[in-house]
Amino acid sequence: MCSILTFLTNKEFSSEFVSSLPERLKRSEKRGPDSSGSLLINNSVYLGSNRLRIIGDDNGVMPISSFCENYHIVFNGEVYNHKELRKELESDGYNFKTNTDTEVILNLYIKFKEDFIKKLNGIFSIVIFDKKRDIFICARDRFGTKPLYYLSGEDYVGFSSDYQTLVELLTPSQRQISKSALSALLMTRMVPGEKTILSGINKVEHATIQIWDRKTLSCNTYRYWSPTCKIREFKQSEFNTYFRNAVNRVFEADVEPSILLSGGLDSAALVTELGYSGRIGIKTYSCTFEGAQKCEESDISYNITNGNIDESAFAIEVANTHSFHHENFKVNADIDEDTFDQMQAALGEPIPSTNALGLYLLGKSLPASERLAVSGTGSDEILGGYETLYFKEHAENHINTSNASLLKSFSNFDSVCIEPLSLLNSDYVDTQYLDQYLKQCMSSFDEDKNSHELLNQLAIFELNFGLPGWELDQADRLFMDFSIELRPGFLENEFVDYCLSIPSKDKSQKLPLRNAMRAHLPSHIVDREKLPSLSTPKEFIYGAFFQKELERIREEPLDFWNKEALTKLIDTQDKESIFDLLYRVFYIQKWVERYLGDKSKMTYRVIN
């Protein structure tokens, strides 16, 4: 929906810094092209925002201040239950000067203080300045859909939706790569939790609220929600009701939403639910790489980085069922350097996952008039859809597997034949942070009481790890580069909580969703296996750009690479089998060279 840029200091901002703020805010204008606003308070607090209008009218320019001028807010995201919350607040005597969900949040904070966060159902990053208490409140939604980074200096703290805006505040000598973050990035394609690749910039974690004291610049942090498994008897009718309510909430907006309709079950279910609720005129979109093969049963793959499959025929069939307008885009599989650079710039913080290219090209293909799209993201994670991806067979065969073994499988499900960390010089390897974070991801799961709940173990892991650290962060940044809000269609608070109560035996292979759709969709769509339809195709692997860069990296590796292991990797003949790992190396080197200086003028250091 928007971008956030805020700073606080326990001194006063310099005139040079203040004069630089409009340009710094403008750099995230793609996230909010409709309006821009800022507020400077006592030359020690700055709040800035660019707005993409999804809910509310033109009077919702941020920052929004309370009537008493003691509370100020900038906000990125959507609150699905804002209408109910507004009615509750109005009945308690709270007044509003806008019709935005932003002001609903502000009044909730005024009434409930830090407990306001427990009332919100939606996707968001929030920064509130409480002038009376001289504190900043910063928070992100349960699932980490909307980004929020922060940089803590000696006498100031800065927050931004845009990673590169904060990178630019670091001097060359401050651009220090964290060993533990670099190790995690190479192992899992992301840096989970609070860390980022650079030691000086952190993330506000998902489901977390921070309270910053402006005078001391100290911070108290706590997690306000953790996914928990509370098993109860499954009833299909109950599932259907929760799903219907979730779809109605996720599609709440003052602009017409569209749907990213791949042709798979998840997005087809969203279309079907909307169609039968009476919605008309919805636009749906799909995307395939040129040269993609028509979908065949033999195309099923349990590896997310394989495949160039055309599922558009299924998408068209689903859209036509409800007379929705569907458009399929064909994009070039031989991706050039300019396109890659644009995608990398859109991501900001490095996430070297091969499906980012396809998502970026889909976002780029959507009409400029689109503002809001909804995807099927979240269904596989909470409903057991990744059972075969992780386990290569049914989950019941793994019920006696220890949490430690499962975590290793969960975090490297492509089972690459080369140990990723062997590509780093030993001095740059540090796995302690990743190991601790992986264990933390399962800390809320009682292994003894739920020994047969493997799919719920997987759901909790994904809600703590893969979704906030990779899938949601990546998708938001790629689509917001085209000023399009992308909502995950299955990640609504009450629906997620309910899905974690479904016994694993009852949701194997997403059975509740399949059964909910049987009366509405043909069996060849309901019972389809999941396919990696928009993964980067092999044409990119053998393209001139990728090959040229690999050869250059082979000859001019950055100093943290193990040159012998790197050369062996690049010289491997069957590059398709190791493409995912090759891509990680390729992406990391390109990112470091682009943003931290190339080998000829090193402007970064690697530290603990």
FISE-861517 format. One record per residue (C-alpha): residue number from 1; x, y, z. Coordinates in nm, 3 decimals, padded with zeros to 5 digits. Layout:
! FISE-861517
PT   n       x       y       z
PT NUM       X       Y       Z
...
***
This chain:
! FISE-861517
PT   n       x       y       z
PT   1  00.000  00.000  00.000
PT   2  00.267  00.252  00.099
PT   3  00.623  00.321  00.202
PT   4  00.753  00.424  00.542
PT   5  01.054  00.643  00.617
PT   6  01.098  00.765  00.975
PT   7  01.384  00.885  01.195
PT   8  01.421  00.974  01.559
PT   9  01.713  01.127  01.744
PT  10  01.788  01.215  02.106
PT  11  01.960  01.533  01.985
PT  12  01.858  01.739  01.682
PT  13  01.884  01.660  01.314
PT  14  02.139  01.860  01.121
PT  15  02.009  02.097  00.855
PT  16  02.193  01.891  00.590
PT  17  02.016  01.574  00.701
PT  18  01.674  01.740  00.705
PT  19  01.727  01.881  00.356
PT  20  01.813  01.530  00.231
PT  21  01.489  01.372  00.355
PT  22  01.255  01.462  00.065
PT  23  01.492  01.294 -00.182
PT  24  01.532  00.988  00.042
PT  25  01.154  00.957  00.066
PT  26  01.115  00.995 -00.309
PT  27  01.331  00.687 -00.368
PT  28  01.047  00.464 -00.248
PT  29  00.783  00.648 -00.451
PT  30  00.690  00.333 -00.646
PT  31  00.547  00.190 -00.326
PT  32  00.310  00.487 -00.302
PT  33  00.269  00.697 -00.616
PT  34 -00.063  00.859 -00.520
PT  35  00.054  01.105 -00.255
PT  36  00.348  01.188 -00.035
PT  37  00.356  01.344  00.310
PT  38  00.598  01.413  00.592
PT  39  00.611  01.566  00.936
PT  40  00.908  01.706  01.131
PT  41  00.853  01.740  01.507
PT  42  01.090  01.944  01.725
PT  43  01.368  01.875  01.479
PT  44  01.410  01.533  01.643
PT  45  01.133  01.321  01.492
PT  46  01.061  01.275  01.123
PT  47  00.778  01.071  00.975
PT  48  00.744  01.030  00.598
PT  49  00.524  00.820  00.374
PT  50  00.433  00.760  00.011
PT  51  00.077  00.634 -00.032
PT  52 -00.083  00.386 -00.269
PT  53 -00.456  00.433 -00.214
PT  54 -00.639  00.103 -00.165
PT  55 -00.869  00.187  00.128
PT  56 -01.005  00.537  00.185
PT  57 -01.018  00.842 -00.037
PT  58 -00.777  01.124 -00.115
PT  59 -00.790  01.270  00.238
PT  60 -00.580  00.986  00.377
PT  61 -00.237  01.140  00.313
PT  62  00.008  01.028  00.578
PT  63  00.137  01.091  00.837
PT  64 -00.202  01.107  01.008
PT  65 -00.218  01.284  01.344
PT  66 -00.469  01.259  01.625
PT  67 -00.699  01.553  01.702
PT  68 -00.489  01.633  02.008
PT  69 -00.165  01.624  01.802
PT  70 -00.004  01.388  02.054
PT  71 -00.009  01.079  01.832
PT  72  00.116  01.037  01.476
PT  73  00.122  00.735  01.244
PT  74  00.266  00.610  00.915
PT  75  00.137  00.277  00.793
PT  76  00.198  00.030  00.512
PT  77 -00.062 -00.238  00.444
PT  78 -00.430 -00.312  00.490
PT  79 -00.645 -00.388  00.793
PT  80 -00.912 -00.632  00.680
PT  81 -01.137 -00.574  00.981
PT  82 -01.111 -00.194  00.985
PT  83 -01.486 -00.139  00.941
PT  84 -01.577 -00.345  01.249
PT  85 -01.303 -00.176  01.450
PT  86 -01.418  00.169  01.342
PT  87 -01.773  00.098  01.460
PT  88 -01.641 -00.023  01.795
PT  89 -01.431  00.290  01.838
PT  90 -01.711  00.525  01.731
PT  91 -01.945  00.366  01.983
PT  92 -01.683  00.447  02.247
PT  93 -01.678  00.813  02.142
PT  94 -01.372  00.822  01.918
PT  95 -01.392  01.063  01.624
PT  96 -01.239  01.035  01.276
PT  97 -01.132  01.290  01.018
PT  98 -01.057  01.034  00.742
PT  99 -01.217  00.713  00.619
PT 100 -00.889  00.522  00.623
PT 101 -00.784  00.211  00.809
PT 102 -00.473  00.408  00.911
PT 103 -00.671  00.631  01.143
PT 104 -00.849  00.326  01.285
PT 105 -00.508  00.192  01.392
PT 106 -00.413  00.525  01.550
PT 107 -00.731  00.544  01.756
PT 108 -00.690  00.181  01.860
PT 109 -00.346  00.268  01.991
PT 110 -00.480  00.570  02.179
PT 111 -00.739  00.346  02.345
PT 112 -00.546  00.024  02.405
PT 113 -00.179  00.135  02.389
PT 114  00.049 -00.159  02.296
PT 115 -00.239 -00.407  02.309
PT 116 -00.388 -00.243  01.997
PT 117 -00.184 -00.482  01.786
PT 118 -00.390 -00.782  01.897
PT 119 -00.702 -00.628  01.744
PT 120 -00.564 -00.606  01.390
PT 121 -00.640 -00.863  01.120
PT 122 -00.445 -00.785  00.806
PT 123 -00.104 -00.721  00.654
PT 124  00.097 -00.426  00.777
PT 125  00.403 -00.243  00.896
PT 126  00.330  00.036  01.142
PT 127  00.525  00.320  01.302
PT 128  00.348  00.535  01.566
PT 129  00.505  00.827  01.750
PT 130  00.354  00.878  02.093
PT 131  00.455  01.234  02.181
PT 132  00.320  01.215  02.537
PT 133  00.535  00.914  02.625
PT 134  00.814  01.017  02.384
PT 135  00.825  00.668  02.234
PT 136  00.803  00.504  01.894
PT 137  00.586  00.195  01.843
PT 138  00.691 -00.024  01.547
PT 139  00.516 -00.344  01.444
PT 140  00.468 -00.592  01.162
PT 141  00.183 -00.829  01.086
PT 142  00.171 -01.191  01.196
PT 143  00.312 -01.329  00.873
PT 144  00.569 -01.066  00.776
PT 145  00.393 -00.959  00.458
PT 146  00.507 -00.597  00.470
PT 147  00.877 -00.510  00.519
PT 148  01.023 -00.278  00.781
PT 149  01.399 -00.234  00.824
PT 150  01.582 -00.026  01.080
PT 151  01.926  00.123  01.127
PT 152  02.046  00.220  01.475
PT 153  02.324  00.479  01.489
PT 154  02.495  00.647  01.781
PT 155  02.238  00.922  01.818
PT 156  01.955  00.825  01.583
PT 157  01.738  00.536  01.462
PT 158  01.587  00.514  01.115
PT 159  01.308  00.294  00.978
PT 160  01.228  00.228  00.614
PT 161  01.026 -00.001  00.390
PT 162  01.315  00.022  00.144
PT 163  01.643 -00.153  00.225
PT 164  01.864  00.048 -00.007
PT 165  01.752  00.376  00.151
PT 166  01.918  00.263  00.473
PT 167  02.223  00.115  00.296
PT 168  02.293  00.461  00.155
PT 169  02.313  00.600  00.510
PT 170  02.608  00.372  00.585
PT 171  02.956  00.497  00.505
PT 172  03.172  00.257  00.300
PT 173  03.354  00.144  00.614
PT 174  03.019  00.069  00.784
PT 175  02.900 -00.164  00.507
PT 176  02.994 -00.477  00.692
PT 177  02.865 -00.816  00.579
PT 178  02.764 -01.043  00.865
PT 179  02.928 -01.388  00.850
PT 180  02.624 -01.554  01.002
PT 181  02.392 -01.375  00.759
PT 182  02.610 -01.468  00.461
PT 183  02.610 -01.832  00.571
PT 184  02.232 -01.831  00.612
PT 185  02.183 -01.664  00.275
PT 186  02.390 -01.927  00.098
PT 187  02.220 -02.211  00.286
PT 188  01.855 -02.105  00.261
PT 189  01.830 -01.825 -00.001
PT 190  01.743 -01.571  00.269
PT 191  01.848 -01.424  00.602
PT 192  01.572 -01.515  00.848
PT 193  01.471 -01.334  01.162
PT 194  01.600 -00.993  01.264
PT 195  01.927 -00.994  01.070
PT 196  02.001 -00.882  00.715
PT 197  02.311 -00.933  00.504
PT 198  02.462 -00.613  00.650
PT 199  02.536 -00.611  01.021
PT 200  02.425 -00.248  01.063
PT 201  02.069 -00.299  00.929
PT 202  01.806 -00.518  01.095
PT 203  01.444 -00.613  01.039
PT 204  01.148 -00.570  01.265
PT 205  01.045 -00.934  01.276
PT 206  00.702 -01.067  01.183
PT 207  00.444 -01.080  01.464
PT 208  00.666 -00.845  01.663
PT 209  00.619 -00.507  01.825
PT 210  00.905 -00.277  01.927
PT 211  00.892  00.012  02.172
PT 212  01.170  00.267  02.126
PT 213  01.249  00.531  02.385
PT 214  01.351  00.847  02.199
PT 215  01.566  00.988  02.479
PT 216  01.777  00.678  02.535
PT 217  01.730  00.514  02.189
PT 218  01.676  00.187  02.377
PT 219  01.428 -00.071  02.253
PT 220  01.201 -00.331  02.411
PT 221  01.085 -00.604  02.174
PT 222  00.823 -00.874  02.218
PT 223  00.644 -01.126  02.002
PT 224  00.267 -01.074  02.018
PT 225  00.168 -01.391  01.830
PT 226  00.313 -01.734  01.763
PT 227  00.150 -02.009  01.558
PT 228  00.030 -02.288  01.785
PT 229 -00.120 -02.627  01.718
PT 230 -00.448 -02.688  01.909
PT 231 -00.598 -02.998  01.749
PT 232 -00.973 -03.055  01.746
PT 233 -01.216 -03.269  01.551
PT 234 -01.231 -03.168  01.185
PT 235 -01.563 -03.077  01.020
PT 236 -01.574 -02.993  00.650
PT 237 -01.865 -02.752  00.692
PT 238 -01.664 -02.558  00.949
PT 239 -01.368 -02.535  00.710
PT 240 -01.595 -02.407  00.432
PT 241 -01.727 -02.128  00.656
PT 242 -01.382 -02.017  00.772
PT 243 -01.257 -02.017  00.413
PT 244 -01.553 -01.812  00.289
PT 245 -01.505 -01.556  00.566
PT 246 -01.131 -01.534  00.495
PT 247 -01.185 -01.467  00.124
PT 248 -01.442 -01.196  00.200
PT 249 -01.196 -01.024  00.434
PT 250 -00.888 -01.052  00.213
PT 251 -01.077 -00.899 -00.080
PT 252 -01.191 -00.598  00.127
PT 253 -01.085 -00.283 -00.063
PT 254 -01.209  00.039 -00.218
PT 255 -01.049 -00.053 -00.551
PT 256 -01.132 -00.358 -00.763
PT 257 -00.895 -00.648 -00.687
PT 258 -00.763 -00.890 -00.947
PT 259 -00.643 -01.249 -00.897
PT 260 -00.316 -01.412 -00.998
PT 261 -00.469 -01.730 -01.138
PT 262 -00.200 -01.988 -01.210
PT 263 -00.441 -02.269 -01.290
PT 264 -00.360 -02.454 -00.969
PT 265 -00.606 -02.540 -00.695
PT 266 -00.530 -02.250 -00.459
PT 267 -00.594 -01.957 -00.690
PT 268 -00.880 -02.149 -00.854
PT 269 -01.045 -02.179 -00.512
PT 270 -01.022 -01.801 -00.461
PT 271 -01.185 -01.740 -00.801
PT 272 -01.456 -01.995 -00.729
PT 273 -01.541 -01.851 -00.387
PT 274 -01.562 -01.499 -00.531
PT 275 -01.771 -01.615 -00.823
PT 276 -02.026 -01.789 -00.607
PT 277 -02.044 -01.491 -00.371
PT 278 -02.179 -01.285 -00.660
PT 279 -01.871 -01.085 -00.755
PT 280 -01.862 -00.994 -01.123
PT 281 -01.608 -00.843 -01.358
PT 282 -01.302 -00.969 -01.171
PT 283 -00.985 -00.976 -01.380
PT 284 -00.753 -01.274 -01.355
PT 285 -00.397 -01.309 -01.481
PT 286 -00.147 -01.584 -01.543
PT 287  00.203 -01.590 -01.685
PT 288  00.419 -01.842 -01.873
PT 289  00.768 -01.831 -02.010
PT 290  00.806 -01.859 -02.385
PT 291  00.872 -02.217 -02.486
PT 292  00.682 -02.359 -02.188
PT 293  00.547 -02.710 -02.235
PT 294  00.180 -02.792 -02.199
PT 295  00.106 -02.946 -01.863
PT 296  00.141 -03.325 -01.850
PT 297  00.125 -03.562 -01.553
PT 298  00.492 -03.648 -01.612
PT 299  00.586 -03.286 -01.543
PT 300  00.522 -03.323 -01.171
PT 301  00.837 -03.235 -00.981
PT 302  00.921 -03.234 -00.614
PT 303  01.191 -02.971 -00.668
PT 304  01.083 -02.608 -00.676
PT 305  01.358 -02.496 -00.911
PT 306  01.270 -02.725 -01.201
PT 307  01.014 -02.685 -01.471
PT 308  00.880 -02.453 -01.735
PT 309  00.519 -02.562 -01.754
PT 310  00.224 -02.390 -01.921
PT 311 -00.087 -02.419 -01.702
PT 312 -00.277 -02.137 -01.872
PT 313 -00.544 -02.368 -02.015
PT 314 -00.656 -02.453 -01.661
PT 315 -00.655 -02.085 -01.561
PT 316 -00.871 -01.992 -01.861
PT 317 -01.115 -02.273 -01.782
PT 318 -01.158 -02.156 -01.420
PT 319 -01.199 -01.789 -01.516
PT 320 -01.456 -01.871 -01.784
PT 321 -01.667 -02.060 -01.530
PT 322 -01.756 -01.726 -01.372
PT 323 -01.719 -01.508 -01.682
PT 324 -01.416 -01.338 -01.531
PT 325 -01.182 -01.167 -01.776
PT 326 -00.857 -01.364 -01.803
PT 327 -00.528 -01.270 -01.964
PT 328 -00.216 -01.485 -01.995
PT 329  00.120 -01.317 -02.047
PT 330  00.413 -01.478 -02.223
PT 331  00.753 -01.356 -02.109
PT 332  01.103 -01.404 -02.248
PT 333  01.289 -01.698 -02.095
PT 334  01.630 -01.570 -02.206
PT 335  01.653 -01.304 -01.936
PT 336  01.905 -01.030 -02.007
PT 337  02.125 -00.829 -01.773
PT 338  01.898 -00.524 -01.764
PT 339  01.599 -00.731 -01.656
PT 340  01.801 -00.909 -01.389
PT 341  01.938 -00.579 -01.257
PT 342  01.586 -00.432 -01.238
PT 343  01.461 -00.735 -01.048
PT 344  01.756 -00.723 -00.808
PT 345  01.699 -00.352 -00.748
PT 346  01.330 -00.417 -00.678
PT 347  01.417 -00.678 -00.415
PT 348  01.669 -00.457 -00.238
PT 349  01.781 -00.693  00.036
PT 350  01.925 -01.001 -00.140
PT 351  01.693 -01.303 -00.175
PT 352  01.858 -01.537 -00.428
PT 353  01.555 -01.753 -00.511
PT 354  01.510 -01.857 -00.872
PT 355  01.134 -01.798 -00.881
PT 356  01.181 -01.423 -00.826
PT 357  01.249 -01.365 -01.195
PT 358  00.916 -01.512 -01.300
PT 359  00.726 -01.315 -01.036
PT 360  00.899 -00.995 -01.138
PT 361  00.810 -01.045 -01.505
PT 362  00.450 -01.120 -01.411
PT 363  00.428 -00.798 -01.211
PT 364  00.585 -00.606 -01.497
PT 365  00.328 -00.752 -01.741
PT 366  00.021 -00.646 -01.543
PT 367 -00.167 -00.339 -01.672
PT 368 -00.056 -00.008 -01.523
PT 369 -00.412  00.044 -01.399
PT 370 -00.388 -00.250 -01.157
PT 371 -00.345 -00.156 -00.792
PT 372 -00.443 -00.467 -00.598
PT 373 -00.387 -00.835 -00.677
PT 374 -00.448 -01.145 -00.465
PT 375 -00.250 -01.467 -00.489
PT 376 -00.295 -01.821 -00.354
PT 377  00.006 -01.783 -00.126
PT 378 -00.026 -01.949  00.213
PT 379 -00.247 -02.244  00.122
PT 380  00.035 -02.495  00.076
PT 381  00.202 -02.392  00.399
PT 382 -00.101 -02.421  00.630
PT 383 -00.287 -02.703  00.455
PT 384 -00.015 -02.961  00.392
PT 385  00.041 -02.880  00.026
PT 386  00.418 -02.918  00.056
PT 387  00.398 -03.271  00.192
PT 388  00.563 -03.433 -00.109
PT 389  00.798 -03.139 -00.170
PT 390  00.956 -03.187  00.172
PT 391  00.913 -03.558  00.229
PT 392  00.898 -03.697 -00.129
PT 393  00.626 -03.927  00.005
PT 394  00.337 -03.921  00.251
PT 395  00.409 -03.758  00.582
PT 396  00.304 -04.053  00.799
PT 397  00.633 -04.224  00.712
PT 398  00.820 -03.949  00.898
PT 399  00.624 -03.926  01.223
PT 400  00.911 -04.059  01.433
PT 401  01.167 -03.824  01.280
PT 402  01.327 -03.588  01.532
PT 403  01.269 -03.214  01.515
PT 404  01.640 -03.162  01.445
PT 405  01.630 -03.386  01.137
PT 406  01.307 -03.230  01.017
PT 407  01.447 -02.879  01.048
PT 408  01.745 -02.973  00.832
PT 409  01.507 -03.113  00.570
PT 410  01.273 -02.815  00.590
PT 411  01.550 -02.559  00.539
PT 412  01.717 -02.726  00.241
PT 413  01.441 -02.916  00.065
PT 414  01.611 -02.916 -00.276
PT 415  01.873 -03.154 -00.135
PT 416  02.154 -03.010 -00.347
PT 417  02.439 -03.252 -00.405
PT 418  02.703 -02.997 -00.303
PT 419  02.724 -02.862  00.050
PT 420  02.649 -02.487  00.008
PT 421  02.882 -02.377  00.286
PT 422  03.175 -02.552  00.118
PT 423  03.168 -02.262 -00.129
PT 424  03.275 -02.019  00.143
PT 425  03.625 -01.992  00.281
PT 426  03.613 -02.146  00.628
PT 427  03.692 -01.812  00.793
PT 428  03.360 -01.677  00.667
PT 429  03.136 -01.963  00.784
PT 430  02.920 -01.911  01.093
PT 431  02.607 -02.124  01.131
PT 432  02.526 -02.047  01.493
PT 433  02.263 -01.783  01.414
PT 434  02.083 -02.001  01.159
PT 435  02.092 -02.306  01.384
PT 436  01.943 -02.112  01.672
PT 437  01.676 -01.953  01.456
PT 438  01.570 -02.287  01.309
PT 439  01.524 -02.428  01.658
PT 440  01.333 -02.117  01.761
PT 441  01.092 -02.173  01.471
PT 442  00.967 -02.491  01.637
PT 443  00.977 -02.370  01.997
PT 444  00.597 -02.345  02.023
PT 445  00.544 -02.702  01.904
PT 446  00.507 -02.972  02.169
PT 447  00.674 -03.273  02.007
PT 448  00.553 -03.525  02.266
PT 449  00.186 -03.429  02.260
PT 450  00.173 -03.391  01.882
PT 451  00.398 -03.670  01.758
PT 452  00.162 -03.749  01.470
PT 453  00.113 -03.385  01.364
PT 454  00.391 -03.361  01.109
PT 455  00.197 -03.138  00.867
PT 456  00.120 -02.897  01.149
PT 457  00.489 -02.902  01.243
PT 458  00.559 -02.807  00.884
PT 459  00.293 -02.533  00.893
PT 460  00.444 -02.379  01.208
PT 461  00.789 -02.395  01.056
PT 462  00.672 -02.222  00.737
PT 463  00.480 -01.955  00.927
PT 464  00.794 -01.876  01.125
PT 465  01.055 -01.924  00.854
PT 466  00.975 -01.960  00.484
PT 467  00.678 -01.726  00.456
PT 468  00.815 -01.422  00.647
PT 469  01.175 -01.472  00.541
PT 470  01.126 -01.542  00.174
PT 471  00.789 -01.588  00.004
PT 472  00.597 -01.287  00.135
PT 473  00.887 -01.044  00.157
PT 474  00.995 -01.128 -00.196
PT 475  00.649 -01.104 -00.350
PT 476  00.568 -00.772 -00.181
PT 477  00.886 -00.603 -00.298
PT 478  00.863 -00.731 -00.655
PT 479  00.503 -00.623 -00.708
PT 480  00.532 -00.294 -00.521
PT 481  00.803 -00.202 -00.771
PT 482  00.508 -00.168 -01.011
PT 483  00.287  00.001 -00.747
PT 484  00.073 -00.312 -00.704
PT 485 -00.036 -00.437 -00.363
PT 486 -00.015 -00.817 -00.352
PT 487 -00.218 -00.990 -00.082
PT 488 -00.171 -01.355  00.020
PT 489 -00.520 -01.497 -00.023
PT 490 -00.506 -01.764  00.248
PT 491 -00.330 -01.573  00.523
PT 492 -00.616 -01.428  00.722
PT 493 -00.576 -01.451  01.099
PT 494 -00.881 -01.656  01.194
PT 495 -00.845 -01.892  00.899
PT 496 -00.479 -01.962  00.979
PT 497 -00.560 -02.029  01.345
PT 498 -00.837 -02.264  01.238
PT 499 -00.617 -02.452  00.991
PT 500 -00.364 -02.516  01.269
PT 501 -00.642 -02.698  01.456
PT 502 -00.705 -02.947  01.174
PT 503 -00.545 -03.287  01.243
PT 504 -00.265 -03.367  00.998
PT 505 -00.442 -03.687  00.893
PT 506 -00.737 -03.477  00.774
PT 507 -00.540 -03.225  00.569
PT 508 -00.290 -03.443  00.387
PT 509 -00.249 -03.309  00.031
PT 510 -00.485 -03.017  00.111
PT 511 -00.785 -03.247  00.134
PT 512 -01.016 -02.991  00.306
PT 513 -00.969 -02.741  00.023
PT 514 -01.007 -03.008 -00.244
PT 515 -01.330 -03.132 -00.086
PT 516 -01.463 -02.775 -00.055
PT 517 -01.414 -02.730 -00.429
PT 518 -01.543 -03.066 -00.556
PT 519 -01.895 -02.938 -00.606
PT 520 -01.771 -02.639 -00.807
PT 521 -01.462 -02.740 -01.006
PT 522 -01.386 -03.038 -01.232
PT 523 -01.174 -03.319 -01.088
PT 524 -00.882 -03.252 -01.324
PT 525 -00.837 -02.919 -01.144
PT 526 -00.936 -03.023 -00.792
PT 527 -00.704 -03.326 -00.786
PT 528 -00.407 -03.180 -00.972
PT 529 -00.059 -03.205 -00.825
PT 530  00.132 -02.884 -00.758
PT 531  00.364 -02.782 -01.043
PT 532  00.657 -02.534 -01.049
PT 533  00.504 -02.350 -01.343
PT 534  00.681 -02.013 -01.314
PT 535  01.025 -02.130 -01.208
PT 536  01.314 -01.984 -01.402
PT 537  01.355 -02.208 -01.710
PT 538  01.673 -02.373 -01.835
PT 539  01.702 -02.118 -02.115
PT 540  01.832 -01.875 -01.853
PT 541  02.094 -02.125 -01.735
PT 542  02.240 -02.155 -02.084
PT 543  02.184 -01.792 -02.185
PT 544  02.474 -01.567 -02.277
PT 545  02.432 -01.335 -01.975
PT 546  02.433 -01.609 -01.712
PT 547  02.720 -01.799 -01.873
PT 548  02.931 -01.486 -01.916
PT 549  02.883 -01.382 -01.555
PT 550  02.963 -01.730 -01.423
PT 551  03.290 -01.729 -01.615
PT 552  03.375 -01.384 -01.479
PT 553  03.295 -01.493 -01.122
PT 554  03.512 -01.801 -01.178
PT 555  03.806 -01.578 -01.271
PT 556  03.734 -01.293 -01.027
PT 557  03.565 -01.437 -00.719
PT 558  03.506 -01.214 -00.419
PT 559  03.736 -01.283 -00.128
PT 560  03.486 -01.478  00.082
PT 561  03.445 -01.755 -00.179
PT 562  03.640 -02.082 -00.165
PT 563  03.791 -02.051 -00.511
PT 564  03.861 -02.423 -00.557
PT 565  03.507 -02.529 -00.461
PT 566  03.358 -02.242 -00.663
PT 567  03.552 -02.343 -00.976
PT 568  03.438 -02.703 -00.937
PT 569  03.077 -02.590 -00.905
PT 570  03.090 -02.363 -01.212
PT 571  03.267 -02.629 -01.420
PT 572  02.998 -02.890 -01.347
PT 573  02.861 -03.012 -01.679
PT 574  02.505 -03.080 -01.568
PT 575  02.420 -02.726 -01.465
PT 576  02.047 -02.792 -01.446
PT 577  02.097 -03.023 -01.147
PT 578  02.285 -02.753 -00.952
PT 579  02.117 -02.445 -01.095
PT 580  01.965 -02.340 -00.762
PT 581  02.308 -02.327 -00.596
PT 582  02.475 -02.167 -00.897
PT 583  02.209 -01.899 -00.890
PT 584  02.276 -01.825 -00.522
PT 585  02.646 -01.770 -00.594
PT 586  02.567 -01.562 -00.904
PT 587  02.314 -01.347 -00.719
PT 588  02.524 -01.285 -00.407
PT 589  02.833 -01.180 -00.603
PT 590  02.630 -00.952 -00.829
PT 591  02.459 -00.790 -00.529
PT 592  02.782 -00.727 -00.338
PT 593  02.951 -00.580 -00.646
PT 594  02.654 -00.361 -00.723
PT 595  02.582 -00.219 -00.381
PT 596  02.905 -00.253 -00.183
PT 597  03.175 -00.205 -00.445
PT 598  03.348 -00.441 -00.685
PT 599  03.667 -00.636 -00.634
PT 600  03.887 -00.353 -00.763
PT 601  03.768 -00.115 -00.492
PT 602  03.649 -00.312 -00.198
PT 603  03.414 -00.101  00.014
PT 604  03.286 -00.371  00.245
PT 605  03.411 -00.597  00.520
PT 606  03.290 -00.933  00.650
PT 607  03.257 -00.944  01.028
PT 608  03.109 -01.171  01.294
***
